[in-house]
Amino acid sequence: MDVSRRQLLALGLKGGATLGAMAAAPSIVLAEGRRPVMPSGVMSGDMLEDRVMLWSRVDRPARMLLEIADNPDFRGARWLRGPDALPASGLTARLDVDGLAGLDELHYRVRFAALGDHRAVSEPISGRLRLPAARRRDVRFVWSGDTAGQGWGIDEARGGMTTYETMRRQRPDFFIHSGDTVYADGPLEESVALPDGETWHNLVTPAKRKVAESLDEFRGQHVYNLMDANLRRFNAEVPMLAQWDDHETVNNWYPGEWLEDDRYTERSVPLLAARARQAFLEHMPLRQRPEAPGRIHRRFAYGPSLEVFMLDMRSFRDANGRNRSATGGALLGGEQLAWLRQALRRSTATWKIIAADMPIGLVVRDGDAFEALANGAPGEPSGREAELAGLLRTLRDERIHNVVWLTADVHYTAAHHYAPERARFKAFAPFWEFVSGPLHAGTFGPGELDDTFGPRVVFHKAPPEGRANLSPAAGYQFFGRVDLDGESETLTVTLMDAAGQALHRQVLEPQFG
């Protein structure tokens, strides 16, 4: 049924009107070219027990209009008026929808009313999501990272970014994107020769023909990924908790860096990172708070048994270097580390999931420098390792149990167990780190382990020795699935491939007291 813009805006202002009350409204026939179009679909995220962020993007200046209900037929639906999508925000709009306490599942429809044509209203796009419950229940979520990297974009003849469809079929309650949500520093070629003689054919847009430097070019990286039907379908059904890493800006960047890369006319990384951050925040359903604009680290309780702590290992780091200073270094930075300590102390959840955009024990090099936490040096923690050592000591001394680390970044999948009896640094309790990815990018690995915190590889899957940057067609794309049993509170972590095959399963029993 078509309705007039005046009627829609009236509904939005009232906030409680229903479609049923409009059954007798006269239809308005609009030429398709006059109607706004939503090319990037809809998305939800940053969900709490009583609220959620809803997002979409439109092709012209328009006002966001939402219809929400507790059922797929939208009986008794409530209308909300969202913000205006304007060029200043890349024509994106998002609304923090509250008043949802006690609701198990939310169904929503998004429309846009053109600001320049009072009769032009878009066709709706629908989405759904499951909200956290106040009671204990089964929970399933998935995580991974790294989308459209190393020259592997959307090949529509091969089905596009199919890992997203495989994850959707797992019917997760939410998704943690562990960073490298886009590759702003990775231009695409229209065709890439594969080792078997076949050709990979990339869908290429103007923004993907060069490295991103302007704000619009950074926006174009996100818009490109959302051209994939698998990702749009996934976003409409699975809420996202998003974090960033380096490739949203440029490979291995750190604050204050000056680029020595001839592909760039803008060499100031602080300026590039500011534009990249704005584009990232515009194109993710990430809640922003007035007291902390631009902040990416945050926490989410998902019922009484599970809490997720989203880290930002990019914004507060020191420069990549030898990473062996006896006085320590920074990957999280003092303010974020203090926030994490305090948040973990206050958490009443049985399981505490730390979503990290970089691994703990894997040595990640940046030329002769080090990009991640580990530095490959023998002996006590030094450089950035000191941050983790202090945090792990706090967890042990204050008996903060059931902390699990999830990460991506290294483009293969692995299960790592850390224990003090194998470690150089002894003042911590054993814990697990699970690595997954890429979602749709080149595959590498396995990586080199640092022994500071005593990691042991329980499982890994990576390309055969001597092979690197395998395309998504090679079958080495990965994600992880986490299942929480609401009754026993057992946590089961399953590492999976893009075909949905379970590669490794680890059952974790909760520890109390």
C-alpha positions as CSV (number, residue, x, y, z in Angstrom):
1,M,0.0,0.0,0.0
2,D,1.4,3.4,-0.9
3,V,0.8,6.3,1.5
4,S,1.5,10.0,1.3
5,R,4.5,11.6,2.9
6,R,2.2,13.7,5.1
7,Q,0.5,10.6,6.5
8,L,3.9,8.9,7.1
9,L,5.3,11.9,8.9
10,A,2.2,12.3,11.0
11,L,2.5,8.7,12.0
12,G,6.1,9.2,12.9
13,L,5.3,12.2,15.0
14,K,2.6,10.3,16.9
15,G,4.7,7.3,17.3
16,G,1.9,4.9,18.2
17,A,-0.2,4.8,15.0
18,T,-0.6,1.5,13.2
19,L,-0.9,0.5,9.5
20,G,-4.3,-1.0,10.3
21,A,-5.7,2.4,11.0
22,M,-4.7,3.5,7.5
23,A,-6.4,0.7,5.6
24,A,-8.7,3.1,4.0
25,A,-6.0,5.6,2.9
26,P,-6.1,6.2,-0.9
27,S,-3.1,4.7,-2.8
28,I,-0.7,7.1,-4.4
29,V,0.9,5.9,-7.6
30,L,4.5,7.1,-8.1
31,A,6.8,6.8,-11.0
32,E,9.7,4.6,-10.0
33,G,12.3,7.1,-10.9
34,R,10.9,9.5,-8.3
35,R,11.0,7.1,-5.4
36,P,14.1,7.0,-3.2
37,V,16.0,3.7,-3.4
38,M,17.8,1.9,-0.5
39,P,20.7,0.2,-2.4
40,S,22.6,-0.9,0.8
41,G,19.7,-2.7,2.5
42,V,19.1,-2.4,6.3
43,M,21.2,-3.3,9.3
44,S,20.9,-3.5,13.1
45,G,23.4,-3.6,15.9
46,D,24.6,-2.5,19.3
47,M,21.6,-4.2,20.8
48,L,20.7,-4.0,24.5
49,E,17.7,-5.5,26.4
50,D,15.6,-2.4,25.7
51,R,17.0,-0.8,22.6
52,V,18.8,-1.4,19.3
53,M,20.4,0.7,16.5
54,L,18.7,0.5,13.1
55,W,20.6,1.7,10.0
56,S,20.1,2.2,6.3
57,R,21.3,4.2,3.4
58,V,19.4,6.0,0.6
59,D,20.2,7.3,-2.9
60,R,19.1,10.9,-2.3
61,P,18.3,13.3,0.6
62,A,15.4,11.7,2.4
63,R,13.8,11.2,5.8
64,M,14.1,7.8,7.5
65,L,10.7,6.2,8.5
66,L,10.5,3.0,10.5
67,E,7.8,0.6,11.3
68,I,8.4,-1.8,14.2
69,A,6.5,-4.8,15.6
70,D,6.9,-8.0,17.6
71,N,5.6,-10.1,14.8
72,P,6.5,-10.7,11.1
73,D,3.0,-9.6,10.0
74,F,3.4,-6.2,11.6
75,R,0.1,-6.4,13.5
76,G,-0.1,-3.5,15.8
77,A,3.0,-2.0,14.4
78,R,4.4,1.3,15.7
79,W,5.7,4.0,13.4
80,L,8.8,6.1,14.2
81,R,10.3,9.0,12.4
82,G,14.1,8.7,12.0
83,P,16.7,11.3,11.0
84,D,17.2,12.9,7.6
85,A,19.8,11.2,5.4
86,L,21.9,14.0,3.9
87,P,25.1,14.2,1.9
88,A,26.9,15.3,5.0
89,S,26.4,11.8,6.4
90,G,27.0,9.9,3.1
91,L,23.2,9.6,2.8
92,T,23.1,7.2,5.7
93,A,20.7,7.3,8.6
94,R,20.4,5.4,11.9
95,L,18.0,5.5,14.8
96,D,18.5,4.3,18.4
97,V,15.1,2.6,19.0
98,D,14.3,2.2,22.6
99,G,11.3,1.1,24.7
100,L,11.8,-2.6,23.7
101,A,12.2,-4.1,27.2
102,G,10.5,-7.5,27.4
103,L,10.5,-8.0,23.6
104,D,12.2,-11.3,22.4
105,E,12.2,-10.6,18.6
106,L,11.9,-7.3,16.8
107,H,10.7,-7.0,13.2
108,Y,11.2,-3.7,11.4
109,R,10.6,-2.1,8.1
110,V,12.5,1.0,6.8
111,R,11.2,3.5,4.2
112,F,12.6,6.9,3.1
113,A,10.5,9.9,2.2
114,A,12.3,12.2,-0.3
115,L,13.0,15.6,1.0
116,G,12.7,17.2,-2.4
117,D,9.5,15.5,-3.5
118,H,6.6,15.3,-1.0
119,R,4.9,12.4,-2.8
120,A,8.0,10.2,-3.2
121,V,8.3,7.4,-0.6
122,S,10.6,4.4,-1.1
123,E,9.6,0.8,-1.2
124,P,10.1,-0.7,2.3
125,I,13.0,-3.1,3.2
126,S,12.4,-5.4,6.2
127,G,14.7,-6.8,8.9
128,R,14.5,-8.7,12.1
129,L,16.6,-9.4,15.1
130,R,16.5,-11.2,18.5
131,L,17.0,-9.0,21.5
132,P,19.0,-10.0,24.7
133,A,16.8,-11.6,27.3
134,A,16.8,-10.8,31.0
135,R,16.6,-14.5,31.8
136,R,19.0,-17.3,31.0
137,R,18.5,-18.9,27.6
138,D,20.5,-20.5,24.8
139,V,22.5,-18.0,22.8
140,R,24.4,-18.5,19.5
141,F,26.7,-15.9,17.9
142,V,29.3,-15.9,15.1
143,W,32.5,-13.9,14.6
144,S,35.1,-13.3,11.9
145,G,36.9,-10.5,10.1
146,D,38.5,-9.3,6.9
147,T,36.2,-8.5,4.0
148,A,37.2,-7.8,0.4
149,G,41.0,-7.8,0.9
150,Q,44.1,-8.7,-1.0
151,G,42.4,-8.0,-4.4
152,W,39.5,-10.4,-3.9
153,G,36.3,-8.5,-4.2
154,I,32.8,-9.5,-5.3
155,D,32.8,-12.1,-8.1
156,E,29.1,-12.4,-8.8
157,A,29.6,-15.4,-11.1
158,R,31.0,-17.3,-8.0
159,G,28.1,-16.3,-5.8
160,G,29.7,-13.2,-4.2
161,M,30.7,-13.2,-0.5
162,T,29.3,-16.6,0.3
163,T,30.6,-16.9,3.8
164,Y,28.0,-14.4,4.9
165,E,25.3,-16.7,3.6
166,T,26.8,-19.7,5.4
167,M,26.8,-17.7,8.6
168,R,23.2,-16.6,8.1
169,R,22.1,-20.2,7.9
170,Q,23.6,-20.8,11.3
171,R,20.8,-18.5,12.6
172,P,23.0,-16.6,15.1
173,D,21.6,-14.1,17.5
174,F,24.4,-11.7,16.6
175,F,27.7,-11.3,14.8
176,I,31.0,-9.8,15.9
177,H,32.9,-8.3,13.0
178,S,36.5,-8.4,14.3
179,G,37.8,-5.6,12.1
180,D,39.1,-5.0,8.6
181,T,35.5,-4.5,7.6
182,V,36.7,-3.0,4.4
183,Y,40.1,-2.7,2.6
184,A,40.4,1.0,1.9
185,D,44.1,0.5,0.9
186,G,43.3,-2.4,-1.5
187,P,42.3,-1.4,-5.0
188,L,40.7,-4.1,-7.1
189,E,41.4,-5.2,-10.7
190,E,38.6,-6.4,-12.8
191,S,40.2,-9.8,-13.4
192,V,42.7,-11.9,-11.5
193,A,44.3,-15.0,-12.9
194,L,44.0,-18.1,-10.6
195,P,46.6,-20.8,-10.3
196,D,44.2,-23.4,-11.9
197,G,43.9,-21.3,-15.0
198,E,40.5,-19.9,-14.2
199,T,39.9,-16.2,-13.8
200,W,38.4,-14.3,-10.8
201,H,36.2,-11.5,-12.0
202,N,35.8,-8.6,-9.6
203,L,32.9,-6.2,-9.6
204,V,34.7,-2.8,-9.5
205,T,33.4,0.6,-8.6
206,P,35.2,4.0,-9.0
207,A,36.0,4.0,-5.2
208,K,37.7,0.6,-5.5
209,R,40.1,1.5,-8.4
210,K,42.5,3.4,-6.1
211,V,43.4,3.7,-2.4
212,A,41.0,5.7,-0.4
213,E,42.1,9.2,0.6
214,S,39.0,11.5,0.5
215,L,36.0,11.0,2.8
216,D,33.8,10.0,-0.2
217,E,36.4,7.4,-1.2
218,F,36.4,5.9,2.3
219,R,32.6,5.9,2.2
220,G,32.8,4.1,-1.2
221,Q,34.7,1.2,0.5
222,H,31.7,0.4,2.7
223,V,29.2,1.0,-0.1
224,Y,31.0,-1.5,-2.2
225,N,30.8,-4.3,0.3
226,L,27.0,-3.7,0.7
227,M,26.6,-4.3,-3.1
228,D,26.9,-8.0,-2.2
229,A,23.5,-9.7,-1.8
230,N,24.8,-12.2,0.7
231,L,25.9,-9.4,3.0
232,R,22.7,-7.4,2.7
233,R,20.6,-10.5,3.4
234,F,22.8,-11.3,6.4
235,N,22.6,-7.8,7.8
236,A,18.8,-7.9,7.6
237,E,18.7,-10.9,9.9
238,V,21.7,-10.7,12.2
239,P,22.6,-7.7,14.4
240,M,26.2,-6.6,14.1
241,L,28.8,-5.6,16.8
242,A,31.5,-4.0,14.7
243,Q,35.0,-3.0,15.4
244,W,37.8,-1.7,13.2
245,D,41.4,-2.6,12.6
246,D,44.0,-1.2,10.2
247,H,42.6,-1.7,6.7
248,E,39.6,0.6,7.3
249,T,42.4,3.3,6.9
250,V,45.7,1.9,5.7
251,N,47.8,-1.2,6.4
252,N,49.5,-1.3,9.8
253,W,48.8,2.3,10.6
254,Y,49.4,4.0,14.0
255,P,48.5,7.5,15.3
256,G,51.0,10.1,14.1
257,E,52.3,8.1,11.2
258,W,53.5,9.8,8.0
259,L,53.1,7.5,4.9
260,E,55.9,6.7,2.6
261,D,53.7,5.2,-0.1
262,D,53.6,6.7,-3.6
263,R,50.0,5.6,-4.1
264,Y,48.9,8.4,-1.8
265,T,48.9,12.1,-2.4
266,E,47.7,12.6,1.2
267,R,50.5,11.3,3.5
268,S,49.1,12.3,6.9
269,V,47.7,9.2,8.6
270,P,45.9,11.2,11.3
271,L,43.9,12.9,8.5
272,L,43.3,9.7,6.7
273,A,42.3,8.0,9.9
274,A,39.8,10.8,10.8
275,R,38.1,10.4,7.4
276,A,38.1,6.6,7.7
277,R,36.6,6.8,11.2
278,Q,33.8,9.0,10.0
279,A,33.0,6.7,7.1
280,F,33.1,3.6,9.4
281,L,30.8,5.2,12.0
282,E,28.4,6.4,9.2
283,H,28.1,2.9,7.7
284,M,27.8,0.8,10.9
285,P,24.9,0.5,13.3
286,L,27.2,1.7,16.1
287,R,25.8,3.8,18.9
288,Q,27.6,7.0,19.6
289,R,27.5,8.8,22.9
290,P,27.8,12.6,23.3
291,E,30.4,12.2,26.0
292,A,32.6,10.0,23.8
293,P,32.1,10.9,20.1
294,G,33.9,8.6,17.8
295,R,34.5,5.9,20.4
296,I,34.7,2.4,19.2
297,H,35.5,0.4,22.3
298,R,32.3,-0.5,24.3
299,R,30.5,-3.4,26.1
300,F,27.3,-5.3,25.7
301,A,25.6,-7.6,28.2
302,Y,23.6,-10.3,26.3
303,G,21.5,-11.7,29.1
304,P,22.8,-12.8,32.5
305,S,25.3,-15.3,31.2
306,L,27.2,-13.4,28.5
307,E,28.9,-10.1,28.1
308,V,31.0,-8.9,25.1
309,F,33.8,-6.3,25.5
310,M,34.7,-4.7,22.1
311,L,38.2,-3.4,22.0
312,D,39.9,-0.8,19.8
313,M,43.5,-1.8,19.3
314,R,44.2,0.9,16.7
315,S,43.3,4.3,18.0
316,F,45.5,4.4,21.2
317,R,48.6,2.5,20.2
318,D,52.1,3.8,20.1
319,A,54.2,3.7,17.0
320,N,55.1,0.3,15.5
321,G,58.7,-0.4,16.4
322,R,60.9,-3.0,18.2
323,N,58.2,-3.3,20.8
324,R,60.7,-4.3,23.5
325,S,60.9,-1.4,25.9
326,A,61.3,-2.4,29.5
327,T,59.0,0.5,30.5
328,G,56.1,-0.9,28.4
329,G,54.2,0.2,25.4
330,A,50.6,0.8,24.2
331,L,48.2,-1.1,22.2
332,L,45.0,-0.4,24.1
333,G,46.3,2.7,25.8
334,G,45.9,3.7,29.5
335,E,42.3,5.0,29.3
336,Q,40.9,2.0,27.4
337,L,42.8,-0.4,29.6
338,A,41.4,1.1,32.7
339,W,37.9,1.0,31.3
340,L,38.4,-2.7,30.4
341,R,39.7,-3.6,33.9
342,Q,36.8,-1.8,35.6
343,A,34.2,-3.3,33.2
344,L,35.4,-6.8,33.8
345,R,35.4,-6.2,37.6
346,R,31.8,-5.0,37.4
347,S,30.5,-7.7,35.1
348,T,28.1,-10.2,36.6
349,A,28.0,-12.3,33.4
350,T,29.2,-15.9,33.6
351,W,31.2,-15.6,30.4
352,K,33.2,-12.6,29.4
353,I,34.0,-12.4,25.7
354,I,36.8,-10.1,24.8
355,A,36.5,-9.2,21.1
356,A,40.0,-8.2,20.0
357,D,40.9,-7.0,16.5
358,M,44.4,-8.5,16.8
359,P,45.7,-11.8,18.3
360,I,47.6,-12.0,21.6
361,G,50.3,-14.6,21.0
362,L,51.0,-14.4,17.3
363,V,53.9,-12.4,16.1
364,V,52.6,-10.0,13.5
365,R,55.5,-8.1,11.8
366,D,55.5,-4.7,10.1
367,G,58.7,-4.9,8.1
368,D,61.4,-4.8,10.8
369,A,58.9,-3.6,13.4
370,F,56.0,-5.3,15.2
371,E,52.4,-4.6,14.5
372,A,50.6,-6.5,17.2
373,L,51.2,-7.2,20.9
374,A,53.8,-10.0,20.7
375,N,57.4,-9.1,19.9
376,G,59.1,-12.6,19.6
377,A,61.6,-11.7,22.3
378,P,62.5,-14.2,25.1
379,G,62.1,-13.2,28.7
380,E,59.6,-11.2,30.7
381,P,56.9,-9.1,29.0
382,S,58.3,-6.0,27.3
383,G,56.8,-3.3,25.1
384,R,53.1,-3.7,24.4
385,E,53.2,-7.1,26.1
386,A,53.3,-5.3,29.5
387,E,49.7,-4.1,29.0
388,L,48.4,-7.7,28.7
389,A,50.6,-8.9,31.6
390,G,49.0,-6.3,33.9
391,L,45.5,-7.2,32.8
392,L,46.0,-11.0,33.1
393,R,47.5,-10.4,36.6
394,T,44.4,-8.5,37.6
395,L,42.1,-11.2,36.3
396,R,44.0,-13.8,38.3
397,D,44.3,-11.8,41.5
398,E,40.7,-10.7,41.5
399,R,39.4,-14.1,40.5
400,I,37.6,-12.9,37.4
401,H,36.9,-16.2,35.6
402,N,35.6,-17.4,32.3
403,V,37.3,-14.8,30.1
404,V,37.6,-15.9,26.4
405,W,39.4,-14.0,23.6
406,L,38.0,-13.9,20.1
407,T,40.0,-12.4,17.2
408,A,40.7,-12.4,13.5
409,D,43.3,-10.4,11.5
410,V,45.8,-13.1,10.5
411,H,43.7,-14.8,7.8
412,Y,43.5,-18.3,9.0
413,T,41.7,-20.1,11.9
414,A,43.2,-21.5,15.1
415,A,42.5,-22.4,18.7
416,H,45.2,-21.3,21.2
417,H,45.4,-22.3,24.9
418,Y,47.5,-20.1,27.2
419,A,48.9,-21.5,30.5
420,P,51.4,-20.2,33.0
421,E,53.3,-23.5,33.2
422,R,54.4,-23.0,29.6
423,A,54.9,-19.2,29.9
424,R,57.8,-16.8,30.6
425,F,55.3,-14.7,32.5
426,K,53.6,-16.8,35.2
427,A,51.1,-14.5,37.0
428,F,47.9,-15.4,35.2
429,A,45.2,-18.1,35.1
430,P,44.9,-20.3,31.9
431,F,42.6,-19.0,29.2
432,W,41.6,-19.6,25.5
433,E,42.0,-17.5,22.4
434,F,40.2,-18.4,19.2
435,V,41.2,-17.0,15.8
436,S,39.0,-16.9,12.7
437,G,38.8,-15.3,9.3
438,P,39.0,-14.3,6.6
439,L,35.4,-13.7,5.7
440,H,36.2,-12.9,2.1
441,A,39.9,-12.1,1.5
442,G,43.3,-13.7,0.8
443,T,44.3,-16.6,3.1
444,F,47.7,-16.8,4.8
445,G,49.4,-18.5,7.7
446,P,50.0,-20.1,10.0
447,G,51.8,-17.5,12.1
448,E,54.7,-17.6,14.5
449,L,53.8,-17.9,18.3
450,D,55.5,-15.9,21.0
451,D,56.1,-17.9,24.2
452,T,55.7,-15.0,26.7
453,F,52.2,-16.1,27.8
454,G,52.6,-19.8,27.1
455,P,50.4,-20.4,24.0
456,R,49.8,-23.8,22.6
457,V,48.2,-24.5,19.2
458,V,45.4,-26.9,19.8
459,F,44.1,-26.6,16.2
460,H,44.8,-24.6,13.1
461,K,43.9,-24.6,9.5
462,A,45.8,-22.5,7.0
463,P,47.1,-22.8,3.4
464,P,49.7,-25.5,2.6
465,E,53.3,-24.5,3.1
466,G,54.6,-22.2,0.5
467,R,51.2,-20.9,-0.6
468,A,49.8,-17.5,0.3
469,N,47.0,-15.1,-0.6
470,L,44.7,-17.9,-1.6
471,S,41.5,-16.6,-3.2
472,P,38.1,-17.3,-1.6
473,A,37.6,-19.9,-4.4
474,A,40.3,-22.0,-2.7
475,G,38.1,-22.8,0.2
476,Y,40.2,-21.3,3.0
477,Q,37.6,-18.8,4.3
478,F,36.6,-19.2,8.0
479,F,34.3,-18.0,10.8
480,G,33.7,-19.1,14.3
481,R,30.5,-20.0,16.1
482,V,29.8,-19.8,19.8
483,D,26.9,-21.6,21.5
484,L,26.0,-20.9,25.1
485,D,23.7,-23.5,26.8
486,G,21.2,-21.5,28.8
487,E,20.8,-24.3,31.4
488,S,24.3,-25.6,32.1
489,E,26.1,-22.3,30.9
490,T,28.5,-24.5,29.0
491,L,30.2,-22.5,26.1
492,T,31.0,-24.4,22.9
493,V,33.3,-22.7,20.3
494,T,33.3,-24.2,16.8
495,L,35.7,-23.1,14.1
496,M,34.0,-23.4,10.7
497,D,34.7,-22.9,7.0
498,A,32.8,-21.1,4.3
499,A,30.9,-24.3,3.4
500,G,29.6,-24.6,6.9
501,Q,31.8,-27.6,7.9
502,A,32.8,-27.8,11.5
503,L,36.6,-28.0,11.7
504,H,37.3,-27.9,15.4
505,R,35.0,-27.9,18.5
506,Q,36.1,-26.8,22.0
507,V,33.7,-27.2,24.9
508,L,34.4,-24.9,27.8
509,E,32.9,-25.5,31.3
510,P,32.2,-22.4,33.4
511,Q,34.3,-21.9,36.6
512,F,32.7,-20.4,39.7
513,G,34.1,-19.1,43.0
